[in-house]
Amino acid sequence: MPAPTFSLPVSGTAPNQTSSRSGLETAVNAVISSLDARWLAQAVGAIPLISATGTQAIIASIPEAFSDQPIASGVSVELQVPATVDAPTLTVAGVGPYPILDANGAALPAGWWITGRRVVLRLMVGGAWRVTSGLGMSVSELTALSGQVPAAQGALAGLVRALNDPRQSVRLRLIGDSITWGSNATGVGASDPRTGQLTDPRASLDAPSYANLLRKWLAGAYFSPTISEQGPGWARYRSKAWMPVADDAAAWPVYNFGTGAASPRVTGSGGAMGAYLDVVLGTEMRFAFTGDGITVKFARVAQAGAIGRIMIDGVQVGADIDLNGAAAFGHEVSVSVPYGAHTVALRCSAGPSNARWRIEAVTINRLLQVANDGIIGRNVTQWLPGGGLLTGAQVQDHEWVMINLGTNSRITQPGTINEPLKVTSGLIEIVQALQTAGKSVILLTPNLATGTMDVDGSPSTYSFGQRDVRRAIQDAARQLKVACIDLFGPTYLAHQEGLGVLADGLHPSDLGHSIMAAEIRRAISDAERVIA
């Protein structure tokens, strides 16, 4: 990088010239700002192109601050599209022209190259630019996609809704490598003996790894901070909350169970909830839940022969419920079912013409379960469909999956071509397989790596860097239209500020794990505010 130059305002004539302190501060800050631009570009792994002109043949120059960066295979550049064209070529600082292709080396589809779009391009061996990440979109694209944001962030939005819904449980599985396992966090415990399979030892649930910190936050914020059951790498929490049924007609609708037609709701005042819903003879109150059981709070009234039934997924669960008795609130009946998503009908099945089931409230046996499948040393290829790792994760009963893979995919494999595109394509296969199995997937980018733990310090060990992994994961998320939470950026910035976020150049320290967990919490909280 060229040596910085100062533009210092002075007064007087040589040799008796002076400058003010504020003038010196302004000049120094200007130089620091130019250095910040270089550091930021290193963080995203790209040279920003501030000058690009042309239509089919795009000519771009680079800032003076980056003039020491050779334009050769492997370099990445950031470009804002100057014109809407098809099949363009790009010349950068006199190198080129080379065609611009998609991530797989194929021609870009018609209409993809839109004025104002910002992309990262990587120069490949043999002379071709490949799109490795779309960093932004034109105004017209943003307008067209504004209604599709929930779809692109569907798993994250769905997770937030489930966390806040007292009728829903949440089971989350983390897939990753040693970073997710918790290596180098305080008190993680023994990692050996291990074979790289799901039977490997798991880290202590008490270690301050990002996975454990996330689990504890989810439990305390949305369920209960007390573990109800646990095993190697997983813990379960339970909570209950009474939900009054009288006031919310949309949440607790009533139907005629013979005809299926909607029935009028009959409500009244009284009981611990302050109001109740009368489910009259021949009708049922319906709702759905995810969990392994429910409890109904109800009142008995004088109505000889009145019978209530709990129907779950169309089948009666538990015995008939005697609804007859001295008028009194506060009775309860509970049933258990195998964990899963269920539909419920609370039915007034028999009795005199004035029979009714006077329901006050319902509570769900909610549970949160978080499991850590961080397997030390594993890469994207080893998690591909058809292998034991992903097959084992697919059959688990977790609705949500967070994936943090790619760090070990950087390692050079003799006799093979290793590049970030393999991370992108591999993650796409993994996510699609999980989605086919009914899972909702959120991608995570790994933390930064430094020194000999990254390509800059060990070019013979690693084929590409951690920032390339980040970009490859973001590109997979864009193609899949799934949520992606960036953990590289926050750890990189903390490292730049001199904070000890890494224990050994790769694995996070306790502070690094804390920053990563905080970023996931922030993403969940931000999604929560958007939904609210």
C-alpha positions as CSV (number, residue, x, y, z in Angstrom):
1,M,0.0,0.0,0.0
2,P,1.4,3.4,-0.9
3,A,2.7,5.5,2.0
4,P,0.1,7.9,3.4
5,T,0.5,11.6,2.6
6,F,-0.7,14.5,4.7
7,S,-2.5,17.5,3.5
8,L,-1.6,20.0,6.3
9,P,-2.9,23.6,6.1
10,V,-0.1,26.0,7.1
11,S,0.2,29.8,7.5
12,G,3.2,32.1,7.1
13,T,6.2,31.7,4.8
14,A,9.1,29.3,5.0
15,P,11.0,28.8,7.2
16,N,8.6,30.4,9.7
17,Q,5.4,28.4,8.9
18,T,2.9,27.2,11.5
19,S,-0.1,25.0,11.7
20,S,-2.9,24.7,14.1
21,R,-3.7,21.7,16.3
22,S,-7.1,21.3,14.7
23,G,-5.5,21.4,11.3
24,L,-3.1,18.6,12.2
25,E,-6.0,16.5,13.7
26,T,-8.0,17.0,10.4
27,A,-5.0,15.9,8.3
28,V,-4.3,12.8,10.5
29,N,-8.0,11.8,10.6
30,A,-8.1,12.0,6.8
31,V,-5.3,9.5,6.5
32,I,-6.9,7.2,9.1
33,S,-10.1,7.2,7.2
34,S,-8.2,6.1,4.0
35,L,-6.6,3.3,6.0
36,D,-10.0,2.3,7.4
37,A,-11.2,1.9,3.9
38,R,-8.4,-0.5,3.2
39,W,-9.0,-2.4,6.4
40,L,-12.7,-2.7,5.7
41,A,-12.0,-4.0,2.2
42,Q,-9.7,-6.6,3.8
43,A,-12.6,-7.6,6.1
44,V,-14.9,-8.4,3.2
45,G,-12.1,-9.7,1.1
46,A,-12.6,-7.4,-1.9
47,I,-11.1,-4.3,-3.5
48,P,-13.8,-1.6,-3.9
49,L,-14.0,-0.4,-7.5
50,I,-14.8,3.3,-7.3
51,S,-14.6,3.9,-11.1
52,A,-16.4,1.7,-13.7
53,T,-17.7,2.8,-17.0
54,G,-18.9,1.2,-20.3
55,T,-21.7,-1.1,-21.3
56,Q,-20.8,-4.4,-22.8
57,A,-17.0,-3.8,-22.2
58,I,-16.7,-2.5,-18.6
59,I,-13.5,-0.6,-17.8
60,A,-12.7,-0.2,-14.1
61,S,-9.8,1.4,-12.2
62,I,-9.0,1.0,-8.5
63,P,-8.2,3.5,-5.8
64,E,-4.7,4.6,-5.3
65,A,-4.7,3.1,-1.8
66,F,-5.0,-0.4,-3.4
67,S,-2.5,0.1,-6.2
68,D,-0.1,-2.5,-4.6
69,Q,-2.8,-5.3,-5.0
70,P,-1.9,-7.3,-8.1
71,I,-4.9,-8.1,-10.4
72,A,-4.3,-11.8,-10.8
73,S,-6.2,-15.1,-10.4
74,G,-7.6,-15.3,-6.9
75,V,-8.2,-11.6,-6.3
76,S,-11.7,-10.4,-5.6
77,V,-13.2,-7.0,-6.5
78,E,-16.4,-5.2,-5.6
79,L,-18.2,-3.6,-8.5
80,Q,-21.4,-1.6,-8.8
81,V,-23.0,-2.4,-12.2
82,P,-22.6,0.7,-14.5
83,A,-25.2,-0.3,-17.1
84,T,-27.9,-2.8,-17.8
85,V,-26.4,-5.2,-20.3
86,D,-26.1,-8.9,-21.0
87,A,-22.8,-11.0,-21.3
88,P,-20.5,-8.2,-20.2
89,T,-16.7,-8.3,-20.0
90,L,-14.6,-6.5,-17.4
91,T,-11.1,-5.0,-17.5
92,V,-9.6,-3.9,-14.2
93,A,-6.5,-1.7,-14.0
94,G,-5.6,-2.8,-17.5
95,V,-6.0,-6.5,-16.9
96,G,-8.6,-8.1,-19.2
97,P,-11.1,-8.0,-20.8
98,Y,-12.4,-11.2,-19.2
99,P,-16.0,-12.5,-19.3
100,I,-18.2,-12.2,-16.2
101,L,-19.9,-15.6,-15.3
102,D,-22.0,-16.9,-12.5
103,A,-20.7,-18.8,-9.5
104,N,-20.6,-22.1,-11.4
105,G,-18.9,-20.6,-14.5
106,A,-22.0,-20.4,-16.6
107,A,-23.3,-17.4,-18.5
108,L,-25.4,-15.0,-16.4
109,P,-29.1,-15.2,-17.2
110,A,-30.7,-12.5,-19.2
111,G,-31.8,-9.5,-17.1
112,W,-29.5,-10.4,-14.2
113,W,-27.0,-7.6,-14.9
114,I,-29.0,-4.5,-13.7
115,T,-27.7,-1.0,-13.3
116,G,-26.8,-0.2,-9.7
117,R,-26.4,-3.8,-8.5
118,R,-23.3,-4.4,-6.3
119,V,-21.5,-7.7,-6.6
120,V,-18.2,-9.3,-5.6
121,L,-16.3,-10.9,-8.5
122,R,-13.4,-13.3,-8.2
123,L,-10.8,-13.7,-11.0
124,M,-10.4,-17.4,-11.8
125,V,-7.4,-19.2,-13.3
126,G,-7.6,-19.0,-17.1
127,G,-9.2,-15.5,-17.2
128,A,-12.8,-15.2,-16.2
129,W,-14.6,-13.3,-13.5
130,R,-17.1,-15.3,-11.4
131,V,-19.9,-13.7,-9.3
132,T,-19.2,-14.9,-5.7
133,S,-21.6,-12.7,-3.8
134,G,-24.3,-10.1,-4.5
135,L,-23.6,-7.5,-1.9
136,G,-26.6,-5.4,-2.7
137,M,-29.4,-4.7,-5.2
138,S,-30.7,-1.8,-7.3
139,V,-33.6,0.2,-6.1
140,S,-35.9,-1.5,-8.6
141,E,-34.8,-4.9,-7.3
142,L,-35.4,-3.9,-3.7
143,T,-38.8,-2.6,-4.6
144,A,-39.7,-5.8,-6.4
145,L,-38.4,-8.0,-3.6
146,S,-39.8,-6.0,-0.7
147,G,-42.8,-8.3,-0.4
148,Q,-40.6,-11.4,-0.4
149,V,-38.4,-10.5,2.6
150,P,-40.3,-12.9,5.0
151,A,-39.7,-15.7,2.5
152,A,-36.0,-15.0,2.4
153,Q,-35.8,-14.9,6.2
154,G,-38.5,-17.5,6.7
155,A,-36.6,-19.8,9.1
156,L,-35.5,-16.9,11.3
157,A,-39.0,-15.3,11.3
158,G,-40.6,-18.7,12.0
159,L,-38.2,-19.3,14.9
160,V,-39.1,-15.9,16.4
161,R,-42.8,-16.6,16.1
162,A,-42.5,-20.0,17.7
163,L,-40.4,-18.6,20.6
164,N,-43.2,-16.1,21.3
165,D,-46.2,-18.4,20.8
166,P,-47.3,-20.1,24.0
167,R,-48.7,-22.9,21.9
168,Q,-45.4,-23.8,20.2
169,S,-42.3,-25.6,21.3
170,V,-38.9,-25.1,19.8
171,R,-36.2,-27.7,19.1
172,L,-33.0,-26.4,17.6
173,R,-30.0,-28.3,16.4
174,L,-26.6,-26.7,15.7
175,I,-24.5,-28.3,13.0
176,G,-20.8,-27.3,12.8
177,D,-17.2,-28.1,13.6
178,S,-14.8,-27.4,16.5
179,I,-16.0,-23.8,16.7
180,T,-19.6,-24.9,17.4
181,W,-18.3,-27.8,19.6
182,G,-16.8,-25.1,21.8
183,S,-13.0,-25.7,21.5
184,N,-10.9,-23.5,23.7
185,A,-13.8,-22.2,25.7
186,T,-13.2,-22.4,29.5
187,G,-14.1,-25.8,31.0
188,V,-15.3,-27.5,27.8
189,G,-14.0,-30.9,28.9
190,A,-12.4,-33.8,27.0
191,S,-12.8,-34.0,23.2
192,D,-11.2,-37.5,22.9
193,P,-11.5,-40.2,22.0
194,R,-13.3,-39.1,18.8
195,T,-13.9,-40.5,15.3
196,G,-15.5,-37.5,13.6
197,Q,-19.0,-39.0,14.0
198,L,-22.1,-38.1,15.9
199,T,-21.0,-40.5,18.6
200,D,-18.0,-38.2,19.5
201,P,-17.9,-36.7,23.0
202,R,-19.7,-33.4,23.5
203,A,-18.4,-30.3,25.3
204,S,-19.7,-29.5,28.8
205,L,-23.1,-27.8,28.9
206,D,-21.6,-25.3,31.3
207,A,-18.7,-24.1,29.1
208,P,-19.2,-20.5,27.8
209,S,-19.3,-21.5,24.2
210,Y,-21.5,-19.6,21.8
211,A,-23.8,-22.6,21.4
212,N,-24.2,-22.9,25.2
213,L,-24.7,-19.1,25.6
214,L,-27.3,-19.1,22.9
215,R,-29.1,-22.0,24.5
216,K,-29.2,-20.4,28.0
217,W,-30.4,-17.1,26.6
218,L,-33.3,-18.8,24.6
219,A,-34.2,-20.7,27.8
220,G,-34.2,-17.8,30.1
221,A,-35.8,-15.3,27.7
222,Y,-38.6,-17.5,26.3
223,F,-39.0,-20.7,28.5
224,S,-37.4,-21.4,31.9
225,P,-33.8,-21.1,32.9
226,T,-34.0,-24.5,34.7
227,I,-32.9,-27.6,32.8
228,S,-35.6,-30.3,33.0
229,E,-33.7,-33.0,31.1
230,Q,-30.2,-33.3,29.5
231,G,-27.8,-35.5,27.7
232,P,-24.4,-35.3,25.9
233,G,-24.5,-32.0,24.0
234,W,-28.2,-31.2,24.6
235,A,-30.5,-29.8,27.2
236,R,-34.3,-29.4,27.5
237,Y,-36.4,-26.8,29.3
238,R,-40.1,-26.8,30.0
239,S,-42.7,-24.0,30.6
240,K,-46.4,-23.6,30.9
241,A,-48.6,-20.5,30.7
242,W,-52.4,-20.4,31.1
243,M,-54.1,-18.9,28.0
244,P,-57.7,-17.6,28.5
245,V,-60.0,-18.7,25.7
246,A,-63.0,-16.5,26.0
247,D,-61.8,-13.3,24.3
248,D,-59.8,-14.3,21.2
249,A,-62.3,-15.8,18.7
250,A,-59.6,-16.2,16.0
251,A,-57.3,-18.2,18.3
252,W,-60.0,-20.4,19.9
253,P,-62.7,-20.9,17.2
254,V,-65.8,-23.1,17.8
255,Y,-67.3,-25.5,15.2
256,N,-70.1,-28.0,14.9
257,F,-68.3,-31.3,14.9
258,G,-71.0,-33.0,12.9
259,T,-71.2,-30.5,10.0
260,G,-67.8,-28.7,10.3
261,A,-69.6,-25.3,10.1
262,A,-68.5,-22.5,12.4
263,S,-70.7,-22.0,15.5
264,P,-71.5,-18.9,17.5
265,R,-69.2,-18.5,20.6
266,V,-71.0,-18.3,23.9
267,T,-69.0,-16.5,26.6
268,G,-69.6,-15.3,30.2
269,S,-67.9,-13.7,33.2
270,G,-66.4,-15.6,36.1
271,G,-63.6,-17.9,37.2
272,A,-59.9,-17.3,37.7
273,M,-59.4,-15.9,34.2
274,G,-62.3,-13.5,34.6
275,A,-64.2,-15.0,31.6
276,Y,-65.1,-18.4,30.1
277,L,-66.2,-20.0,26.9
278,D,-69.2,-22.4,26.8
279,V,-68.6,-25.1,24.2
280,V,-72.2,-26.3,23.8
281,L,-73.5,-29.7,22.9
282,G,-72.5,-30.8,19.5
283,T,-69.7,-28.3,19.1
284,E,-65.9,-28.2,19.8
285,M,-63.2,-25.6,20.3
286,R,-60.2,-26.2,18.0
287,F,-56.6,-25.1,18.2
288,A,-53.1,-26.4,17.2
289,F,-50.0,-26.8,19.3
290,T,-46.5,-28.3,19.2
291,G,-45.5,-30.2,22.3
292,D,-46.3,-33.3,24.3
293,G,-49.4,-32.5,26.3
294,I,-52.1,-30.0,27.3
295,T,-54.1,-29.1,30.4
296,V,-57.6,-27.7,30.3
297,K,-59.0,-25.5,33.2
298,F,-62.8,-25.7,33.3
299,A,-65.9,-25.4,35.4
300,R,-68.5,-28.0,36.2
301,V,-72.2,-27.1,36.2
302,A,-75.4,-29.0,37.0
303,Q,-76.1,-30.9,33.8
304,A,-76.6,-34.7,34.4
305,G,-75.0,-36.8,31.7
306,A,-72.9,-34.0,30.1
307,I,-69.6,-35.5,28.7
308,G,-66.5,-33.8,27.4
309,R,-63.8,-35.3,25.2
310,I,-60.4,-34.3,24.2
311,M,-59.7,-35.2,20.6
312,I,-56.1,-34.9,19.3
313,D,-55.4,-35.4,15.7
314,G,-59.0,-36.8,15.3
315,V,-58.6,-39.5,18.0
316,Q,-59.9,-39.3,21.6
317,V,-57.1,-39.0,24.1
318,G,-57.9,-39.9,27.7
319,A,-61.2,-40.9,29.3
320,D,-64.6,-39.2,29.0
321,I,-64.7,-36.1,31.2
322,D,-67.7,-35.7,33.5
323,L,-68.9,-32.1,33.1
324,N,-71.7,-32.5,35.7
325,G,-71.4,-31.3,39.2
326,A,-71.9,-28.5,41.7
327,A,-71.2,-25.2,40.0
328,A,-67.5,-24.5,40.6
329,F,-64.5,-23.2,38.6
330,G,-60.9,-24.5,38.8
331,H,-61.2,-28.1,37.7
332,E,-58.4,-29.4,35.5
333,V,-57.8,-32.3,33.1
334,S,-54.4,-33.1,31.5
335,V,-53.4,-35.5,28.7
336,S,-50.1,-36.4,27.2
337,V,-49.2,-37.3,23.6
338,P,-46.0,-38.1,21.8
339,Y,-44.1,-34.9,21.0
340,G,-45.1,-33.3,17.7
341,A,-47.4,-30.8,16.0
342,H,-51.0,-31.6,16.9
343,T,-54.5,-30.4,16.3
344,V,-56.9,-30.4,19.2
345,A,-60.7,-30.4,19.5
346,L,-62.3,-29.9,23.0
347,R,-65.7,-31.4,22.4
348,C,-69.0,-31.4,24.3
349,S,-70.0,-34.8,23.1
350,A,-73.1,-35.9,25.1
351,G,-75.7,-34.7,27.6
352,P,-79.0,-32.8,27.9
353,S,-79.9,-30.1,25.3
354,N,-78.3,-27.4,27.5
355,A,-75.1,-29.3,28.1
356,R,-71.9,-27.3,27.7
357,W,-68.2,-27.5,28.5
358,R,-67.4,-24.3,30.4
359,I,-63.7,-23.8,29.5
360,E,-61.6,-21.1,31.3
361,A,-58.1,-21.6,29.9
362,V,-55.7,-24.0,28.3
363,T,-52.0,-24.5,28.8
364,I,-49.5,-26.3,26.6
365,N,-46.6,-28.4,27.8
366,R,-44.0,-26.3,25.9
367,L,-40.4,-27.4,25.6
368,L,-37.2,-25.9,24.3
369,Q,-34.5,-28.3,23.3
370,V,-31.1,-27.3,21.9
371,A,-28.7,-29.9,20.7
372,N,-25.0,-29.3,19.7
373,D,-23.8,-31.4,16.7
374,G,-20.5,-29.6,16.4
375,I,-18.1,-32.3,15.3
376,I,-14.4,-31.5,15.5
377,G,-12.5,-31.4,12.3
378,R,-15.4,-31.9,9.9
379,N,-15.9,-29.9,6.7
380,V,-18.8,-29.2,4.3
381,T,-18.0,-32.2,2.1
382,Q,-18.2,-34.6,5.1
383,W,-21.7,-33.3,5.9
384,L,-23.0,-33.8,2.4
385,P,-26.3,-35.8,1.9
386,G,-25.7,-39.6,1.9
387,G,-23.1,-39.5,4.7
388,G,-23.6,-40.6,8.3
389,L,-23.4,-37.1,9.7
390,L,-26.3,-35.5,7.8
391,T,-28.4,-38.7,7.8
392,G,-28.1,-38.8,11.6
393,A,-29.1,-35.1,11.9
394,Q,-32.0,-35.5,9.4
395,V,-33.8,-38.1,11.5
396,Q,-33.6,-36.1,14.7
397,D,-36.8,-34.5,15.8
398,H,-35.6,-30.9,15.6
399,E,-37.6,-28.4,13.6
400,W,-34.8,-25.7,13.4
401,V,-31.2,-26.1,12.3
402,M,-28.4,-23.6,12.4
403,I,-25.3,-24.5,10.3
404,N,-21.8,-23.1,10.9
405,L,-19.6,-25.0,8.5
406,G,-16.8,-24.2,6.1
407,T,-13.8,-23.4,8.3
408,N,-12.2,-26.8,7.7
409,S,-13.1,-26.7,4.0
410,R,-10.2,-24.2,3.6
411,I,-7.6,-26.9,4.2
412,T,-5.7,-27.8,1.0
413,Q,-6.4,-31.4,-0.2
414,P,-3.5,-32.8,-2.3
415,G,-4.5,-33.6,-5.9
416,T,-7.8,-31.7,-5.7
417,I,-8.9,-28.1,-6.6
418,N,-10.2,-26.5,-3.5
419,E,-12.1,-23.2,-3.8
420,P,-14.9,-21.4,-2.0
421,L,-17.4,-22.4,-4.6
422,K,-17.3,-25.9,-3.1
423,V,-18.5,-24.4,0.2
424,T,-21.4,-22.7,-1.6
425,S,-22.5,-25.7,-3.6
426,G,-22.1,-28.1,-0.7
427,L,-24.1,-26.0,1.7
428,I,-26.9,-25.7,-0.9
429,E,-27.0,-29.6,-1.1
430,I,-27.0,-29.8,2.7
431,V,-29.7,-27.2,3.2
432,Q,-32.0,-28.6,0.5
433,A,-31.7,-32.1,2.1
434,L,-32.6,-30.7,5.5
435,Q,-35.5,-28.7,4.0
436,T,-36.8,-31.9,2.3
437,A,-36.8,-33.5,5.7
438,G,-39.0,-30.7,7.0
439,K,-36.3,-28.6,8.8
440,S,-36.1,-24.9,8.8
441,V,-32.5,-23.8,8.3
442,I,-30.5,-20.7,9.3
443,L,-26.9,-20.3,8.1
444,L,-24.1,-18.8,10.2
445,T,-20.7,-17.6,9.0
446,P,-17.7,-18.5,11.2
447,N,-15.5,-16.1,13.1
448,L,-12.3,-14.6,11.7
449,A,-9.0,-16.5,11.7
450,T,-5.6,-14.9,11.9
451,G,-1.9,-15.6,11.4
452,T,-0.9,-19.2,10.6
453,M,-4.6,-20.3,11.0
454,D,-5.6,-18.5,7.8
455,V,-4.4,-18.5,4.2
456,D,-2.4,-15.3,4.6
457,G,-0.1,-16.9,7.2
458,S,-0.2,-20.5,5.9
459,P,-0.8,-20.4,2.1
460,S,0.4,-24.0,1.8
461,T,-2.0,-25.3,4.4
462,Y,-5.1,-23.3,3.3
463,S,-6.4,-22.8,-0.2
464,F,-8.5,-19.8,0.7
465,G,-9.3,-17.6,3.8
466,Q,-12.0,-17.4,6.4
467,R,-13.3,-14.3,4.7
468,D,-13.8,-16.3,1.5
469,V,-15.8,-18.8,3.6
470,R,-17.9,-16.0,4.8
471,R,-18.7,-14.8,1.3
472,A,-19.3,-18.4,0.1
473,I,-21.9,-19.0,2.9
474,Q,-23.6,-15.7,2.2
475,D,-23.8,-16.6,-1.5
476,A,-25.4,-19.9,-0.6
477,A,-27.9,-18.1,1.6
478,R,-28.7,-15.7,-1.2
479,Q,-29.3,-18.6,-3.7
480,L,-31.4,-20.6,-1.2
481,K,-33.2,-17.5,0.0
482,V,-32.6,-18.4,3.7
483,A,-31.5,-16.3,6.6
484,C,-27.7,-15.9,7.3
485,I,-26.3,-14.5,10.5
486,D,-22.7,-13.1,10.0
487,L,-20.4,-13.9,12.9
488,F,-17.2,-13.0,10.9
489,G,-17.9,-9.3,10.9
490,P,-18.4,-8.7,14.6
491,T,-15.4,-10.8,15.6
492,Y,-13.3,-9.1,13.0
493,L,-14.2,-5.7,14.2
494,A,-13.5,-6.7,17.8
495,H,-10.1,-8.1,16.8
496,Q,-9.3,-4.8,15.0
497,E,-10.1,-3.0,18.2
498,G,-7.4,-5.1,20.0
499,L,-9.8,-7.4,21.8
500,G,-8.7,-10.9,22.4
501,V,-11.5,-12.7,20.5
502,L,-9.3,-15.7,19.5
503,A,-7.6,-18.2,21.7
504,D,-5.2,-19.6,19.1
505,G,-5.7,-17.7,15.9
506,L,-8.8,-19.7,15.0
507,H,-10.9,-20.9,17.9
508,P,-12.8,-18.2,19.8
509,S,-11.8,-17.2,23.3
510,D,-14.5,-16.9,25.9
511,L,-14.9,-13.3,24.7
512,G,-15.1,-14.4,21.1
513,H,-17.8,-16.9,21.9
514,S,-19.7,-14.2,23.8
515,I,-19.5,-11.8,20.8
516,M,-20.8,-14.6,18.5
517,A,-23.7,-15.5,20.8
518,A,-24.6,-11.8,21.1
519,E,-24.8,-11.4,17.4
520,I,-27.2,-14.3,17.1
521,R,-29.3,-12.9,19.9
522,R,-29.2,-9.5,18.0
523,A,-30.4,-11.1,14.8
524,I,-33.3,-12.9,16.6
525,S,-34.2,-9.7,18.5
526,D,-34.1,-7.6,15.3
527,A,-36.4,-10.1,13.6
528,E,-38.7,-10.0,16.6
529,R,-39.0,-6.2,16.3
530,V,-39.8,-6.4,12.6
531,I,-42.5,-9.0,13.2
532,A,-43.9,-7.0,16.1
